[in-house]
């Protein structure tokens, strides 16, 4: 069809939404594939943006770990405190992976023996720019490993990921603008079959899958697993180039 005008002019997800409209797929946020046993993932070519795979909170879930432990003990003053929010509005926004610690000392660790993906904290990895924050952490909870240590069990993760990403069409689009309107040309398509959980774990370790926390006082936006551009084929046993 060549160049197609963005059907969702006010939507940052226009590439995927426009493609879904063309294919007659209704938008949904359910943790199931978009079309029967197939997930459809669309992205701009040559973008640094991450693709969200799914949302899942860490265990033990009864603790509500992100808002009740990470935010309260390891949070910092929200950037919009005293503006959009009250002075005591706190934030815990971190994007972490298994290849290296974040500048606040958080990292993903994979324990294959106990079949867990763990969130770990190491105060020695905290950057100097956050030394005042680290002092606050020391006063609140001490500079030790997270306790209890939040995690995702392999079975939980494999079930969530395998249900959502069992098979996938990964579509990439060229993008251009004309007269303030955005147009897409869907020029690369891969058919990806048989989700590989071991491939998923390896991408976590390599830093290509990232875990994104976004919580503030009174509201947890959810914990997301997100993937770097062009890494989708590494999550599947069979890759077929369609276009």
C-alpha positions in Angstrom: 0.0 0.0 0.0 3.0 2.3 0.1 2.9 5.4 2.4 -0.1 5.4 4.7 -1.3 8.4 6.8 -1.2 8.0 10.6 -4.7 7.2 11.7 -4.1 8.3 15.3 -2.7 11.8 15.0 -2.5 12.4 18.7 -1.1 9.0 19.6 2.6 8.2 20.0 1.7 4.6 19.2 0.5 5.5 15.7 2.6 2.9 13.9 1.0 0.0 15.7 -2.5 1.5 15.9 -2.6 2.4 12.2 -1.6 -1.1 11.3 -4.2 -2.6 13.7 -6.9 -0.4 12.0 -5.8 -1.6 8.6 -6.0 -5.2 9.7 -9.3 -4.7 11.5 -7.9 -5.6 14.9 -9.6 -4.0 17.9 -7.2 -2.3 20.4 -7.0 -4.1 23.8 -4.8 -4.2 26.8 -5.6 -7.7 27.8 -2.7 -10.0 28.5 -3.5 -12.2 25.5 -2.3 -12.1 21.9 -3.9 -9.5 19.6 -5.1 -11.9 17.0 -5.8 -15.5 18.1 -2.4 -17.1 18.8 -0.4 -14.2 17.3 0.8 -11.0 18.8 1.4 -8.0 16.6 4.3 -5.7 17.4 4.9 -2.7 15.3 7.7 -0.1 15.6 9.4 2.7 13.7 12.6 1.7 11.9 15.8 3.1 13.5 14.3 4.2 16.8 15.9 4.0 20.2 12.5 3.6 21.8 11.7 0.4 23.7 8.8 -2.0 23.0 6.7 -3.0 26.0 6.3 -6.8 26.2 4.0 -7.0 29.2 3.2 -5.8 32.7 3.8 -8.0 35.8 4.4 -7.0 39.4 7.2 -8.7 41.4 6.5 -11.2 44.2 5.7 -11.4 47.1 2.7 -9.6 45.6 0.8 -9.4 49.0 3.6 -7.0 50.1 2.8 -4.7 47.1 6.6 -4.4 46.9 7.0 -1.4 44.5 4.7 1.1 46.3 5.2 -0.2 49.8 8.9 -1.0 49.9 10.8 0.5 46.9 8.9 3.8 46.9 8.9 4.3 50.6 12.4 3.2 51.4 14.3 3.9 48.2 12.2 6.7 46.6 13.2 10.4 46.1 11.3 13.7 45.9 9.2 13.8 42.7 10.5 16.2 40.0 7.0 17.9 40.0 6.8 18.2 43.8 5.7 21.8 44.8 4.4 22.2 41.2 2.0 19.6 40.1 2.1 17.6 43.3 2.5 18.3 47.1 6.0 18.8 48.6 6.1 15.3 50.0 5.4 13.6 46.7 7.9 10.8 46.2 9.0 9.0 43.0 10.6 5.6 42.2 11.4 5.5 38.5 14.1 3.0 37.5 14.9 1.1 34.3 17.1 -1.8 35.1 18.5 -5.0 33.5 21.0 -7.8 34.2 24.1 -6.5 32.4 25.1 -3.7 34.8 23.7 -1.8 37.8 21.8 1.5 37.4 23.3 4.7 38.8 21.2 4.0 42.0 22.6 0.5 42.5 19.7 -1.6 41.2 20.3 -4.6 38.9 18.4 -7.8 37.7 20.0 -11.1 38.8 18.9 -14.5 37.4 19.0 -17.4 39.8 18.6 -20.5 37.7 19.0 -22.9 40.7 16.0 -21.4 42.5 14.3 -20.5 39.2 13.9 -16.8 40.0 14.5 -13.4 38.4 15.6 -11.2 41.3 15.8 -7.4 41.9 19.0 -6.7 43.7 20.4 -3.5 45.4 24.2 -2.8 45.8 25.0 0.5 47.5 28.6 0.3 46.3 27.3 0.8 42.7 25.5 4.1 43.5 26.9 7.1 41.6 28.3 10.0 43.5 25.5 12.3 42.2 23.1 10.3 44.3 25.1 10.4 47.6 22.5 12.5 49.4 19.8 10.1 48.4 22.0 7.2 49.6 22.3 8.8 53.0 18.5 8.9 53.2 18.3 5.2 52.2 20.8 4.4 55.0 18.7 6.2 57.6 15.4 4.6 56.4 16.4 1.0 55.9 20.2 0.5 55.9 22.6 -0.3 53.1 21.9 -3.9 52.8 20.4 -6.2 50.1 16.7 -5.9 49.7 14.8 -7.9 52.3 12.6 -9.7 51.5 14.1 -9.7 48.0 11.5 -9.1 45.3 11.4 -11.6 42.4 9.5 -13.2 39.5 9.3 -16.9 39.5 10.3 -18.6 36.3 6.9 -20.3 36.0 5.0 -17.0 36.4 7.2 -15.2 33.9 7.2 -18.0 31.4 3.4 -18.2 31.6 2.8 -14.5 31.2 5.4 -14.1 28.4 4.4 -17.3 26.7 0.7 -16.4 26.7 1.3 -12.9 25.4 4.2 -13.6 23.0 3.5 -17.2 21.9 3.9 -16.3 18.2 4.6 -12.8 16.9 4.6 -10.7 13.7 7.2 -8.0 14.1 6.6 -5.1 11.7 8.8 -2.1 11.2 7.9 1.0 9.4 9.7 3.9 7.7 8.3 7.3 8.8 8.1 10.6 7.0 6.3 13.9 7.6 4.5 16.1 5.1 2.5 19.2 5.9 2.6 18.3 9.6 1.1 14.9 8.9 2.9 11.6 9.6 3.0 8.8 7.1 4.2 5.2 7.5 5.6 2.6 5.0 5.5 -0.9 6.5 8.7 -2.2 4.9 10.0 -5.0 7.2 8.0 -7.9 8.5 9.2 -11.0 10.4 7.2 -14.0 11.5 8.4 -15.2 14.8 7.3 -18.6 16.1 7.7 -20.6 19.4 8.6 -18.2 22.2 11.8 -19.2 24.0 11.9 -18.5 27.7 15.7 -19.3 27.8 16.1 -16.7 25.0 14.1 -14.3 27.2 16.4 -14.8 30.2 19.5 -14.4 28.0 18.2 -11.0 26.7 17.6 -9.9 30.3 21.2 -10.8 31.2 22.5 -9.0 28.1 20.6 -5.8 29.0 18.3 -6.0 25.9 15.2 -6.6 28.0 14.8 -4.0 30.7 12.5 -3.8 33.7 10.8 -0.4 34.1 9.4 0.8 37.4 7.3 3.9 37.5 5.7 4.7 40.9 4.9 7.8 42.7 3.1 8.6 46.0 -0.5 7.3 45.7 -0.1 5.7 42.3 1.9 2.8 40.8 1.9 3.0 37.0 2.9 -0.7 36.9 6.1 -2.7 36.3 6.9 -3.3 32.6 9.3 -5.6 30.8 10.5 -3.8 27.7 12.7 -4.8 24.8 15.3 -2.9 22.7 14.9 -2.4 19.0 15.7 -5.4 16.7 16.0 -7.9 19.6 12.6 -9.6 19.0 14.1 -12.5 16.9 16.2 -13.5 19.9 13.1 -14.5 21.8 11.9 -17.1 19.3 13.0 -20.5 18.1 11.9 -19.9 14.5 12.4 -16.7 12.5 10.9 -16.2 9.0 11.6 -13.0 6.9 8.2 -12.1 5.3 9.3 -8.8 3.8 
